Amino acid sequence: MRIISKQRMVSCLLCICALFSFRLTHAQTEHDAIMMKKDQWCNGATYMYSKWDTYWEGTFKRDNQNIGTLTTQAVMYMTNYGITDKLNIMGGLPYVWTKASAGTLHSMKGFQDASLYLKWKSYTTKVAKGDLSVFVVGGVSTPVSNYVIDFLPLSIGLGSTNLTGRALVDYQKGIFFSTISGAYVWRSNVKLDRTSYYTTEMHFTNEVQMPDMATYHISAGIRKKYVVAELLFTGMKTLGGFDIRKNDMPFPSNRMNSTAVGLILKYSFQSISGLEFTAGGNYVLNGRNVGQTRSGFAGVYYVFSTKKEK
């Protein structure tokens, strides 16, 4: 089987942090403007680590001795296939585990939400001797295990089925590029393992209405044959919900907003065609009902062509 060109490998890192929309906010690479070519197939795994010891209870920043430091780890399998040069299909499945360093809250682990995305390069033109490209991304994620959602911040996910629509604009001139994208996330209602709950009022039901979300991503850096280096600024805003009550646990339908900065580095090995290493991290600058997370990730991917050369 024919090995793919090196620069195309860097698109095989999938949407890492959709896993932890309320804890991790970096490196969502359905954002990037690099596509698998037709019949190219990328497979790989990423390890992710994040922790926080302070969080925002509404807009009030505090710590909590009943939690100490909350650590979240995950290993995510991903796959990305080039249906055509301009249409890619991507999928991923993470295994997640959480732990608190203090108190009596029980750690949790398990498979979280499977995701499937289509990325379409819909338009390309020349502007000021550079390439301007427009992408449209659509996707769905849904839980694959019956994990407990009503045990935040130790829960491994929020339990909703999500539909995501994203628009992305990328401009590259020489080795330098900049990208901006925005997404809207429609979230299904979820069900708790109890018959009533209180938010800002009493609800005599086990069904929780989840507010939708909006996200944005701005990045800039260099994109070369073997190396990609990218600085990014990301934001997340819940379109509804309510604040964590004083000294109470978080709730799935809380308002969860954040802004973060990060760095992504990707390297394609020259000696082993098709092999790529990627790493990065981010830091939450400001938030509401989220932890001030410090996080990092590292992954290894291999890309090959499913079509034999003539």
Backbone bond lengths (Angstrom), bond angles and torsions (degrees), N, CA, C in turn:
res aa  C-N    CA-C-N  psi(-1)  N-CA   C-N-CA  omega(-1)  CA-C   N-CA-C  phi
1 M - - - 1.466 - - 1.513 110.18 -
2 R 1.300 116.40 141.71 1.456 121.61 -175.52 1.518 109.74 -80.34
3 I 1.354 115.71 133.05 1.464 121.00 178.30 1.521 109.27 -81.58
4 I 1.354 116.40 146.20 1.458 121.51 -174.31 1.523 111.23 -78.36
5 S 1.338 115.86 167.06 1.464 122.22 175.16 1.516 109.74 -68.28
6 K 1.340 117.14 147.66 1.458 121.43 -169.35 1.524 113.32 -63.52
7 Q 1.333 117.55 -43.33 1.456 117.82 -172.42 1.517 111.16 -63.08
8 R 1.345 118.71 -30.81 1.448 120.40 -176.43 1.523 112.36 -71.47
9 M 1.323 117.65 -16.57 1.449 120.29 -178.40 1.515 113.21 -63.50
10 V 1.307 117.46 -29.07 1.458 119.51 -168.89 1.513 113.20 -70.43
11 S 1.322 118.49 -8.33 1.459 118.68 178.38 1.506 113.41 -86.28
12 C 1.341 118.80 0.39 1.452 118.55 -172.34 1.518 113.73 -80.49
13 L 1.340 120.26 -6.52 1.458 120.56 173.88 1.522 109.40 -77.26
14 L 1.319 116.71 118.27 1.465 121.48 -175.09 1.515 110.10 -88.40
15 C 1.282 116.08 176.29 1.451 129.09 -180.00 1.514 111.50 -52.50
16 I 1.331 118.24 84.01 1.455 121.85 -173.31 1.526 111.07 -67.08
17 C 1.293 117.28 -49.93 1.455 117.57 -165.60 1.497 115.81 -93.44
18 A 1.290 117.17 8.57 1.448 116.73 166.66 1.514 109.51 -63.50
19 L 1.318 117.71 -18.98 1.455 120.36 177.67 1.508 111.91 -59.95
20 F 1.334 117.06 -43.87 1.458 120.66 -173.31 1.527 108.06 -120.31
21 S 1.301 117.90 68.21 1.461 119.89 -174.31 1.516 111.44 -61.31
22 F 1.325 117.84 -20.72 1.461 119.03 179.76 1.511 111.70 -106.11
23 R 1.346 118.73 1.72 1.456 119.48 -179.87 1.513 112.66 -128.22
24 L 1.316 117.85 -39.76 1.458 121.33 179.38 1.516 108.70 -117.36
25 T 1.338 115.48 141.92 1.460 117.78 -176.35 1.512 111.88 -139.73
26 H 1.305 118.58 35.18 1.452 118.74 -176.27 1.526 111.52 -121.30
27 A 1.298 113.70 163.37 1.451 123.34 163.82 1.505 114.48 55.63
28 Q 1.322 116.35 46.33 1.445 118.97 176.18 1.526 108.37 -84.77
29 T 1.435 119.06 88.53 1.450 119.19 -169.02 1.518 115.48 -88.29
30 E 1.342 118.78 19.53 1.449 115.64 153.68 1.521 108.28 -70.79
31 H 1.361 115.24 -3.61 1.463 121.94 175.10 1.511 113.14 -78.13
32 D 1.332 118.46 -25.05 1.455 117.23 -169.68 1.524 111.43 -75.97
33 A 1.326 115.14 164.29 1.468 121.26 -174.13 1.520 112.36 -104.99
34 I 1.333 116.77 21.06 1.459 120.56 -179.67 1.519 108.76 -107.47
35 M 1.320 116.55 135.48 1.452 121.89 -175.08 1.526 111.61 -116.70
36 M 1.328 115.74 146.82 1.451 119.80 162.86 1.529 108.93 -66.13
37 K 1.305 117.15 137.36 1.454 119.49 173.36 1.528 109.84 -76.67
38 K 1.318 116.56 169.23 1.456 121.22 -178.38 1.533 110.42 -55.54
39 D 1.332 115.83 132.45 1.468 125.17 177.31 1.522 113.50 73.22
40 Q 1.329 119.50 5.10 1.460 120.91 173.36 1.530 109.59 -84.09
41 W 1.326 115.72 140.31 1.460 120.81 -176.22 1.523 108.81 -133.59
42 C 1.321 115.79 124.46 1.462 122.56 179.43 1.527 109.31 -110.52
43 N 1.333 116.55 136.04 1.458 122.77 174.06 1.521 108.63 -136.60
44 G 1.325 116.27 146.67 1.454 118.36 179.12 1.510 112.11 179.90
45 A 1.318 115.33 -174.98 1.455 121.85 -178.92 1.514 109.90 -140.95
46 T 1.329 116.05 148.32 1.461 123.18 178.99 1.526 109.57 -128.02
47 Y 1.321 115.30 137.32 1.461 121.19 172.14 1.526 108.26 -104.28
48 M 1.317 116.88 133.32 1.459 122.43 -178.14 1.524 110.62 -126.69
49 Y 1.329 115.43 143.08 1.465 122.13 -178.18 1.522 108.60 -139.42
50 S 1.323 117.23 131.48 1.466 120.43 175.65 1.520 110.04 -144.37
51 K 1.332 115.64 154.69 1.453 119.31 176.56 1.528 109.79 -153.45
52 W 1.329 115.59 155.14 1.460 120.98 171.34 1.530 108.99 -150.25
53 D 1.323 115.32 150.22 1.460 121.00 175.52 1.522 112.41 -125.29
54 T 1.339 116.48 -3.07 1.466 121.63 170.67 1.524 108.18 -131.06
55 Y 1.317 115.88 153.05 1.468 120.45 -179.43 1.519 109.16 -150.10
56 W 1.333 114.89 168.18 1.458 120.98 178.46 1.520 109.52 -100.26
57 E 1.313 116.29 120.26 1.465 123.39 173.36 1.526 105.73 -95.66
58 G 1.329 116.30 93.29 1.460 119.49 -163.50 1.518 107.42 70.58
59 T 1.324 117.10 -122.74 1.465 121.34 176.11 1.528 111.82 -101.68
60 F 1.344 117.35 -0.07 1.465 122.16 -178.84 1.523 109.60 -88.49
61 K 1.337 117.06 121.63 1.459 121.77 -179.68 1.522 109.87 -88.78
62 R 1.332 116.10 131.64 1.457 120.19 -174.62 1.531 110.74 -153.50
63 D 1.342 115.80 170.03 1.455 121.26 167.78 1.519 108.15 -110.56
64 N 1.351 115.99 179.34 1.463 119.62 -177.84 1.524 107.84 -150.45
65 Q 1.349 116.48 112.46 1.459 120.66 -177.23 1.521 112.62 -70.21
66 N 1.329 118.33 -13.86 1.458 121.25 175.52 1.534 111.80 -81.01
67 I 1.328 116.50 -8.73 1.461 121.28 178.15 1.522 110.73 -116.01
68 G 1.327 116.99 -41.00 1.463 120.97 -173.79 1.516 109.22 70.35
69 T 1.314 116.42 -120.17 1.467 121.80 176.22 1.525 108.89 -106.33
70 L 1.324 116.58 125.29 1.459 121.05 177.41 1.526 109.01 -93.96
71 T 1.327 116.32 125.17 1.459 122.07 179.93 1.523 109.70 -115.11
72 T 1.319 116.03 132.42 1.463 122.28 174.99 1.520 108.42 -122.69
73 Q 1.338 116.22 131.48 1.455 121.86 176.91 1.524 108.92 -128.38
74 A 1.318 116.03 154.84 1.464 120.19 179.10 1.517 110.05 -156.07
75 V 1.319 114.74 149.98 1.457 122.58 167.79 1.521 106.78 -121.38
76 M 1.330 116.08 126.78 1.457 120.41 -174.83 1.522 111.35 -122.61
77 Y 1.332 115.28 124.73 1.466 120.33 170.38 1.519 108.35 -86.09
78 M 1.334 116.71 139.61 1.458 120.20 177.04 1.516 110.46 -136.71
79 T 1.327 114.65 158.13 1.452 121.35 174.80 1.517 108.66 -146.09
80 N 1.325 116.91 146.76 1.469 122.56 -177.28 1.528 107.56 -146.52
81 Y 1.324 116.52 125.63 1.459 120.66 -175.61 1.527 110.45 -127.36
82 G 1.332 115.72 137.40 1.454 121.11 177.85 1.521 111.51 -87.64
83 I 1.337 116.78 101.71 1.462 120.73 175.61 1.521 109.27 -67.32
84 T 1.342 115.86 -45.90 1.455 123.64 169.71 1.517 107.19 -138.77
85 D 1.335 116.86 179.70 1.465 119.72 176.23 1.519 111.82 -63.02
86 K 1.336 117.87 -23.22 1.459 121.79 -174.84 1.519 113.76 -114.95
87 L 1.327 117.78 4.90 1.459 120.46 179.93 1.521 109.45 -138.93
88 N 1.340 116.47 118.00 1.460 123.12 179.08 1.518 110.57 -117.87
89 I 1.342 115.73 148.56 1.458 121.48 172.99 1.524 107.97 -119.49
90 M 1.349 116.36 133.51 1.458 122.70 -173.89 1.517 109.98 -130.07
91 G 1.317 116.35 143.59 1.454 120.69 177.28 1.511 110.82 -141.15
92 G 1.334 116.43 157.26 1.459 119.93 179.83 1.513 111.88 -157.19
93 L 1.351 116.01 154.40 1.458 121.66 177.47 1.526 108.77 -146.09
94 P 1.339 118.41 118.00 1.473 121.22 -179.48 1.524 112.74 -102.12
95 Y 1.324 114.99 146.70 1.468 122.89 167.18 1.531 106.33 -108.27
96 V 1.328 116.80 125.24 1.469 122.13 -168.74 1.522 109.88 -123.38
97 W 1.355 116.48 142.88 1.456 119.65 170.95 1.525 109.89 -140.67
98 T 1.340 115.77 145.66 1.465 122.35 -175.65 1.529 110.04 -127.08
99 K 1.339 115.41 158.00 1.459 120.05 -179.83 1.520 109.68 -158.74
100 A 1.329 116.77 138.79 1.460 122.85 173.00 1.520 108.72 -106.25
101 S 1.331 117.13 138.95 1.464 121.13 -175.17 1.523 113.24 -81.74
102 A 1.329 117.52 -13.46 1.463 120.94 -177.90 1.528 109.48 -137.12
103 G 1.324 115.17 168.74 1.451 119.48 177.14 1.514 113.06 77.89
104 T 1.345 115.81 -165.33 1.462 121.94 -174.52 1.527 113.26 -115.97
105 L 1.326 118.24 6.23 1.461 120.21 -179.28 1.519 110.34 -66.39
106 H 1.325 115.84 134.04 1.457 122.09 -174.20 1.526 110.05 -81.04
107 S 1.323 116.56 137.90 1.470 120.33 175.64 1.523 109.65 -69.02
108 M 1.339 116.27 159.07 1.459 121.70 -178.50 1.515 108.98 -135.21
109 K 1.348 115.50 154.37 1.466 120.43 179.64 1.513 109.41 -156.98
110 G 1.341 115.14 159.06 1.454 119.90 176.90 1.510 111.84 152.47
111 F 1.340 114.87 172.77 1.458 120.01 173.28 1.515 108.79 -70.68
112 Q 1.336 115.93 138.21 1.458 120.45 -174.56 1.524 111.05 -100.73
113 D 1.334 119.08 -111.72 1.467 122.47 -172.98 1.521 110.86 -114.22
114 A 1.322 117.11 126.42 1.458 121.46 172.56 1.527 108.76 -77.18
115 S 1.337 116.44 144.09 1.462 120.48 -178.48 1.523 110.40 -130.63
116 L 1.328 115.47 150.99 1.457 122.42 177.64 1.521 107.81 -143.11
117 Y 1.358 117.06 128.08 1.457 122.49 -176.69 1.525 110.68 -131.38
118 L 1.310 115.76 147.70 1.460 123.23 168.11 1.521 107.84 -115.01
119 K 1.332 116.93 130.74 1.461 121.63 177.41 1.521 108.83 -119.99
120 W 1.333 115.82 125.01 1.466 122.10 -175.11 1.523 109.53 -120.91
121 K 1.320 116.39 123.84 1.456 122.08 173.58 1.522 107.29 -85.27
122 S 1.324 116.29 98.99 1.459 120.86 -167.55 1.523 114.72 -89.82
123 Y 1.350 117.81 -20.51 1.466 118.80 -173.75 1.522 109.59 -159.38
124 T 1.329 116.58 139.24 1.468 122.64 176.22 1.514 109.13 -142.80
125 T 1.353 115.63 138.49 1.453 120.15 176.94 1.521 109.49 -151.64
126 K 1.335 116.44 165.05 1.459 122.64 176.42 1.521 109.78 -92.44
127 V 1.333 116.35 131.05 1.456 122.60 176.97 1.522 107.66 -137.09
128 A 1.345 117.35 119.66 1.468 122.39 177.44 1.529 111.62 49.79
129 K 1.328 115.56 47.18 1.463 123.53 177.94 1.525 113.66 64.02
130 G 1.331 116.05 18.83 1.460 121.58 174.61 1.515 110.30 -123.37
131 D 1.318 116.37 174.16 1.462 122.53 -178.88 1.523 110.23 -105.87
132 L 1.330 115.62 121.83 1.460 122.48 175.40 1.525 108.41 -106.11
133 S 1.339 116.76 123.97 1.458 121.39 -176.91 1.521 110.37 -128.52
134 V 1.325 115.36 145.13 1.464 122.83 178.03 1.523 108.62 -119.31
135 F 1.327 116.16 133.12 1.462 122.07 -179.08 1.525 109.37 -124.51
136 V 1.314 114.68 149.69 1.460 122.14 172.76 1.530 107.64 -124.58
137 V 1.340 115.76 129.91 1.464 121.40 -177.84 1.524 109.07 -125.07
138 G 1.321 115.63 133.62 1.458 121.06 174.69 1.512 109.85 -132.40
139 G 1.346 117.20 143.93 1.451 118.01 -177.79 1.510 113.26 -159.93
140 V 1.326 114.78 170.66 1.458 122.41 178.14 1.526 108.25 -139.75
141 S 1.323 116.71 144.38 1.461 121.94 171.67 1.519 108.24 -135.79
142 T 1.341 115.80 147.05 1.462 120.20 -178.03 1.516 109.66 -154.13
143 P 1.333 118.50 147.54 1.465 120.66 179.85 1.528 111.88 -62.03
144 V 1.344 115.57 144.32 1.467 120.49 177.05 1.525 111.26 -113.49
145 S 1.327 117.61 -0.82 1.462 121.39 175.96 1.526 108.35 -139.48
146 N 1.296 115.41 162.02 1.467 121.49 -177.31 1.526 110.23 -89.95
147 Y 1.341 116.49 59.23 1.462 119.45 -179.16 1.535 110.72 -76.83
148 V 1.321 114.69 157.11 1.464 121.29 -178.06 1.522 109.09 -80.12
149 I 1.326 117.47 125.26 1.465 120.74 -179.46 1.529 112.05 -99.78
150 D 1.333 117.31 -15.32 1.462 121.60 -173.86 1.523 110.97 -96.66
151 F 1.346 115.97 44.36 1.458 120.02 -178.59 1.522 109.74 -144.53
152 L 1.324 116.53 40.38 1.459 121.65 178.97 1.529 109.93 -69.24
153 P 1.346 118.23 144.96 1.470 126.76 9.16 1.530 114.82 -92.82
154 L 1.350 118.57 11.91 1.464 120.48 -179.17 1.527 112.64 -85.49
155 S 1.324 118.95 -16.32 1.459 121.13 178.76 1.520 110.74 -58.00
156 I 1.333 116.64 145.84 1.462 120.01 -177.19 1.524 112.23 -86.42
157 G 1.334 118.35 -4.70 1.457 120.97 178.94 1.517 110.59 -172.24
158 L 1.321 116.44 178.73 1.462 121.91 -178.18 1.512 113.32 -101.01
159 G 1.339 118.35 -9.66 1.452 121.21 169.73 1.511 117.07 82.57
160 S 1.317 119.72 -0.06 1.461 120.47 -177.59 1.525 110.75 -91.11
161 T 1.322 114.90 153.94 1.464 121.25 168.67 1.522 107.57 -88.51
162 N 1.337 116.51 127.58 1.459 121.52 -172.36 1.519 111.28 -117.40
163 L 1.318 115.76 138.05 1.461 122.56 170.20 1.523 107.76 -112.62
164 T 1.344 117.08 128.45 1.462 121.73 -175.15 1.520 110.66 -120.63
165 G 1.316 116.02 132.74 1.458 122.50 171.56 1.513 109.56 -121.49
166 R 1.343 116.60 129.67 1.465 120.79 -174.68 1.520 110.38 -134.58
167 A 1.328 116.06 142.11 1.461 123.42 170.46 1.518 108.01 -117.27
168 L 1.338 116.28 139.60 1.465 121.38 -175.25 1.518 109.79 -138.23
169 V 1.337 116.08 136.80 1.464 122.41 175.96 1.524 108.24 -124.20
170 D 1.328 116.76 129.21 1.460 122.24 -178.33 1.524 109.75 -127.66
171 Y 1.335 115.65 138.97 1.462 120.72 175.99 1.520 108.43 -129.03
172 Q 1.341 116.66 127.10 1.453 121.43 178.29 1.515 110.23 -129.87
173 K 1.341 114.54 131.14 1.456 121.98 176.56 1.519 107.40 -131.96
174 G 1.312 116.19 114.11 1.456 119.71 -172.95 1.518 109.36 67.19
175 I 1.330 116.88 -130.98 1.463 120.08 178.38 1.530 112.18 -92.30
176 F 1.329 118.22 -5.66 1.458 121.46 -175.89 1.531 110.98 -94.37
177 F 1.318 115.78 142.76 1.465 119.97 -179.29 1.516 110.26 -144.48
178 S 1.313 114.99 160.35 1.462 122.25 170.30 1.523 108.03 -143.52
179 T 1.321 115.65 146.82 1.461 121.42 -174.79 1.516 108.89 -139.36
180 I 1.332 115.73 141.15 1.458 121.09 173.12 1.516 108.33 -135.61
181 S 1.329 116.65 138.37 1.460 119.84 178.66 1.514 109.76 -147.95
182 G 1.323 114.70 158.24 1.453 121.63 176.24 1.520 109.36 -142.35
183 A 1.334 116.50 147.79 1.455 120.68 -176.43 1.521 110.40 -138.49
184 Y 1.327 114.02 151.91 1.467 121.65 172.27 1.519 107.17 -119.33
185 V 1.334 116.72 132.97 1.460 121.94 -177.20 1.529 109.31 -118.10
186 W 1.352 116.21 115.31 1.449 121.98 175.19 1.536 107.87 -88.67
187 R 1.344 117.63 126.57 1.466 120.90 -175.76 1.530 110.80 -117.79
188 S 1.320 115.61 135.22 1.463 120.87 178.57 1.532 110.21 -75.85
189 N 1.312 116.12 163.01 1.456 120.61 171.91 1.524 109.73 -68.93
190 V 1.331 116.01 159.00 1.471 121.64 178.43 1.525 108.55 -126.07
191 K 1.349 115.16 162.99 1.459 120.66 -179.65 1.528 110.15 -121.10
192 L 1.347 115.65 135.86 1.453 122.99 179.71 1.524 110.29 -95.05
193 D 1.335 114.82 163.95 1.461 120.34 176.60 1.525 110.50 -91.73
194 R 1.326 115.68 45.26 1.460 122.00 174.62 1.521 107.86 -154.93
195 T 1.320 117.82 163.78 1.466 121.63 -170.73 1.524 113.51 -96.79
196 S 1.328 117.95 -4.83 1.469 120.61 178.45 1.515 109.37 -157.54
197 Y 1.326 115.64 159.97 1.462 120.79 178.27 1.526 108.45 -160.06
198 Y 1.339 115.11 164.38 1.460 121.14 -179.48 1.519 109.58 -121.50
199 T 1.324 116.47 131.85 1.473 122.19 172.77 1.526 107.35 -114.39
200 T 1.313 116.74 -95.57 1.459 121.44 167.99 1.527 110.05 -102.52
201 E 1.332 114.46 -3.06 1.460 122.61 175.76 1.527 108.64 -156.72
202 M 1.318 117.21 167.49 1.457 121.13 -177.88 1.520 110.76 -79.77
203 H 1.356 115.89 137.00 1.465 122.18 177.24 1.527 108.11 -123.36
204 F 1.327 117.37 120.02 1.456 121.56 179.02 1.522 110.05 -96.41
205 T 1.314 114.16 66.98 1.456 122.59 -179.57 1.525 107.68 -161.49
206 N 1.326 115.69 163.24 1.471 118.51 174.82 1.524 111.93 -99.49
207 E 1.330 117.63 1.09 1.467 121.61 -177.91 1.521 110.65 -95.01
208 V 1.335 115.44 131.84 1.463 121.99 -178.96 1.524 108.53 -114.64
209 Q 1.327 116.31 127.96 1.458 121.45 176.67 1.519 109.03 -81.58
210 M 1.336 116.75 117.69 1.463 121.55 -177.40 1.527 110.25 -91.93
211 P 1.328 118.37 127.53 1.469 120.02 176.96 1.529 110.45 -71.15
212 D 1.328 115.60 148.97 1.458 120.65 176.16 1.524 110.11 -70.93
213 M 1.342 115.69 172.14 1.459 121.07 -177.32 1.522 110.27 -134.50
214 A 1.328 115.71 156.93 1.466 122.84 171.80 1.522 107.92 -129.77
215 T 1.322 116.62 142.77 1.465 121.10 178.24 1.522 109.45 -134.57
216 Y 1.329 115.94 157.12 1.464 120.55 173.24 1.517 109.03 -140.59
217 H 1.324 115.40 160.65 1.457 121.62 -174.18 1.523 108.07 -149.30
218 I 1.323 117.25 125.31 1.469 122.88 177.16 1.519 107.48 -126.17
219 S 1.316 117.74 129.03 1.457 120.07 -178.58 1.512 110.78 -144.29
220 A 1.321 115.03 160.93 1.461 121.95 177.71 1.521 108.14 -157.09
221 G 1.347 115.87 150.62 1.449 118.96 179.53 1.508 112.06 171.96
222 I 1.338 115.47 -153.11 1.454 121.25 179.17 1.532 108.77 -118.85
223 R 1.313 114.49 146.16 1.461 121.87 -178.90 1.522 107.32 -133.95
224 K 1.337 116.46 102.86 1.455 122.43 -178.52 1.532 109.78 -115.64
225 K 1.345 115.57 -178.26 1.454 120.34 -175.49 1.516 112.02 -61.91
226 Y 1.329 117.66 -42.56 1.456 121.28 -175.75 1.528 113.84 -112.28
227 V 1.319 118.26 -11.51 1.465 121.22 -173.15 1.525 110.28 -134.89
228 V 1.321 115.64 137.85 1.463 122.58 168.75 1.519 107.77 -128.63
229 A 1.325 116.96 129.10 1.462 122.62 175.90 1.524 107.77 -127.60
230 E 1.330 116.78 129.71 1.459 120.47 -169.29 1.519 110.56 -141.33
231 L 1.333 116.54 127.25 1.459 122.82 168.92 1.519 107.90 -97.74
232 L 1.331 116.93 139.61 1.454 118.23 -176.01 1.517 112.08 -140.32
233 F 1.325 113.74 154.50 1.453 123.45 176.79 1.521 106.73 -130.26
234 T 1.324 117.32 123.72 1.454 120.72 -175.19 1.519 110.65 -126.33
235 G 1.325 114.76 154.73 1.455 120.63 178.54 1.517 111.27 -143.54
236 M 1.317 116.10 149.71 1.459 123.25 179.37 1.518 108.54 -137.87
237 K 1.333 116.19 136.88 1.466 120.11 -179.79 1.525 108.86 -140.22
238 T 1.324 116.10 124.56 1.457 121.18 174.91 1.517 109.12 -83.90
239 L 1.321 116.63 130.05 1.464 122.29 -174.22 1.529 110.08 -92.37
240 G 1.325 114.27 67.60 1.459 120.95 -177.16 1.515 109.34 134.27
241 G 1.327 116.02 -160.43 1.451 120.46 -179.16 1.514 112.48 87.47
242 F 1.332 116.03 -172.78 1.462 121.32 -176.19 1.519 108.59 -144.00
243 D 1.333 116.97 164.40 1.455 122.24 -178.24 1.531 111.86 -79.72
244 I 1.337 115.18 154.20 1.460 120.49 172.23 1.529 108.77 -61.35
245 R 1.320 116.01 131.03 1.464 118.80 177.55 1.521 109.82 -71.54
246 K 1.319 116.49 155.12 1.459 122.58 -176.31 1.530 110.71 -54.21
247 N 1.342 115.42 124.91 1.464 123.16 177.68 1.528 113.43 59.63
248 D 1.324 116.99 25.90 1.455 121.38 177.98 1.526 109.73 -108.66
249 M 1.341 116.17 166.94 1.460 120.92 176.04 1.521 109.75 -77.80
250 P 1.331 118.48 154.64 1.468 120.31 172.10 1.530 110.54 -63.23
251 F 1.337 114.75 161.76 1.460 121.76 -179.05 1.527 108.52 -131.47
252 P 1.349 119.22 146.82 1.471 120.33 -174.86 1.523 115.30 -52.90
253 S 1.330 118.09 -34.72 1.466 119.51 -177.05 1.525 113.19 -95.96
254 N 1.344 117.89 17.24 1.467 120.04 173.43 1.521 111.30 -59.28
255 R 1.331 115.71 152.07 1.461 120.51 167.80 1.526 107.53 -68.84
256 M 1.342 117.31 127.23 1.465 121.84 -178.22 1.516 109.16 -130.88
257 N 1.330 117.30 102.87 1.460 122.99 -179.18 1.522 109.66 -117.17
258 S 1.330 116.48 150.31 1.464 119.18 176.81 1.517 110.21 -162.81
259 T 1.334 115.02 155.92 1.465 123.16 167.68 1.522 107.12 -129.91
260 A 1.336 117.00 144.00 1.460 120.52 -174.82 1.518 110.21 -147.97
261 V 1.338 116.09 156.86 1.457 122.80 172.97 1.520 107.86 -118.75
262 G 1.338 116.05 152.33 1.452 118.56 -177.96 1.513 112.88 -158.59
263 L 1.324 114.54 178.09 1.453 123.59 -179.18 1.521 108.52 -141.72
264 I 1.332 117.14 137.12 1.460 123.08 175.35 1.521 108.59 -128.23
265 L 1.331 116.26 131.81 1.455 123.00 175.94 1.524 108.54 -124.07
266 K 1.334 116.26 133.82 1.458 121.04 178.84 1.529 108.90 -132.05
267 Y 1.325 114.64 137.04 1.463 119.48 -178.71 1.520 109.28 -133.32
268 S 1.335 116.36 128.70 1.452 122.77 176.15 1.525 108.90 -101.74
269 F 1.309 117.27 124.35 1.464 121.85 -176.38 1.532 110.20 -71.63
270 Q 1.339 115.11 130.46 1.460 119.94 178.28 1.526 111.09 -77.81
271 S 1.328 117.00 -33.11 1.460 120.80 -175.14 1.527 112.81 -78.72
272 I 1.359 117.41 -23.83 1.461 121.96 179.32 1.526 107.22 -124.74
273 S 1.305 116.33 93.31 1.454 120.60 -175.04 1.528 110.73 -62.15
274 G 1.329 115.43 130.22 1.452 120.99 179.28 1.511 114.60 99.30
275 L 1.329 118.47 -9.51 1.462 121.63 -177.54 1.519 110.04 -98.70
276 E 1.329 116.66 132.64 1.466 121.89 -178.75 1.513 111.26 -134.12
277 F 1.336 115.75 143.41 1.460 123.22 172.85 1.518 108.61 -117.95
278 T 1.314 117.00 138.34 1.456 120.51 178.33 1.519 109.70 -138.24
279 A 1.323 116.78 147.48 1.457 121.58 -179.03 1.523 108.97 -153.32
280 G 1.313 116.14 161.46 1.461 119.29 178.74 1.511 110.99 175.63
281 G 1.321 115.35 -171.80 1.448 120.94 179.43 1.511 111.12 -172.08
282 N 1.330 115.51 172.72 1.454 119.04 176.65 1.521 111.13 -152.53
283 Y 1.325 114.67 171.08 1.457 122.32 -179.00 1.524 108.27 -142.05
284 V 1.322 116.20 127.95 1.465 120.95 179.54 1.520 109.21 -78.30
285 L 1.315 116.37 120.64 1.462 121.61 -177.97 1.522 112.23 -82.25
286 N 1.321 115.35 -41.30 1.458 120.00 -174.25 1.521 108.56 -153.41
287 G 1.324 116.58 151.77 1.445 117.73 -178.68 1.510 113.38 -164.26
288 R 1.323 114.12 -179.45 1.455 122.17 176.88 1.526 107.92 -145.59
289 N 1.323 116.42 117.28 1.468 122.50 -177.72 1.527 112.76 61.84
290 V 1.335 116.85 32.98 1.463 122.82 175.22 1.524 108.74 -136.93
291 G 1.321 116.40 163.02 1.449 121.02 175.93 1.519 111.37 -81.57
292 Q 1.331 116.34 151.71 1.465 120.47 174.53 1.527 107.57 -82.93
293 T 1.333 114.44 86.32 1.454 122.35 -166.84 1.517 112.43 -83.72
294 R 1.331 114.76 139.36 1.457 124.12 166.12 1.519 106.25 -113.31
295 S 1.316 117.16 126.80 1.457 118.73 -172.14 1.517 111.23 -143.34
296 G 1.324 114.70 159.48 1.456 121.61 176.67 1.510 110.18 -151.51
297 F 1.322 116.09 163.47 1.455 120.54 178.91 1.521 109.42 -152.48
298 A 1.330 115.25 159.06 1.459 122.47 174.23 1.516 108.02 -149.83
299 G 1.332 116.46 142.35 1.451 119.76 -177.69 1.511 112.71 -148.32
300 V 1.325 115.75 157.39 1.458 123.42 176.53 1.524 108.02 -127.79
301 Y 1.349 116.40 134.90 1.459 122.12 -175.48 1.520 110.23 -138.15
302 Y 1.320 114.58 152.18 1.456 119.94 177.98 1.520 108.56 -132.36
303 V 1.322 115.88 132.79 1.452 122.63 -176.69 1.519 109.53 -120.73
304 F 1.330 116.71 134.61 1.456 121.32 177.32 1.516 109.65 -145.31
305 S 1.310 115.56 167.90 1.457 121.34 178.41 1.519 109.81 -99.02
306 T 1.328 116.51 134.32 1.459 121.20 178.63 1.530 112.23 -85.93
307 K 1.321 115.63 -4.76 1.470 120.45 -178.74 1.510 109.52 -105.82
308 K 1.330 117.46 126.02 1.440 121.95 -179.49 1.529 110.12 -74.07
309 E 1.321 114.50 143.16 1.460 119.51 176.06 1.529 109.46 -70.35
310 K 1.316 114.22 145.37 1.455 118.99 175.35 1.522 108.44 -75.14
